[in-house]
Amino acid sequence: MIYHIEEAGDVRLRIYNLSGRLVKEVLNQSQSKGGYTINVDLTGLNSGNYIYRLETGNYSKAKKLVIK
């Protein structure tokens, strides 16, 4: 996954099932402003549809994730 943050701060990347239950916390740390690339380990998650949410400061983005 590739992402960019506009200002330094705490960054969280979490994966939820479609019921809204947290199933995996991928990232929870302070980061500097800039672009990042991370490999997300999906071990332990069943095939299906999920939502991932990236949060930092005043920014939040959620997108669909399909695991086959």
Order of alpha helices (4+ residues) and beta strands (2+ residues): beta-beta-beta-beta-beta-beta
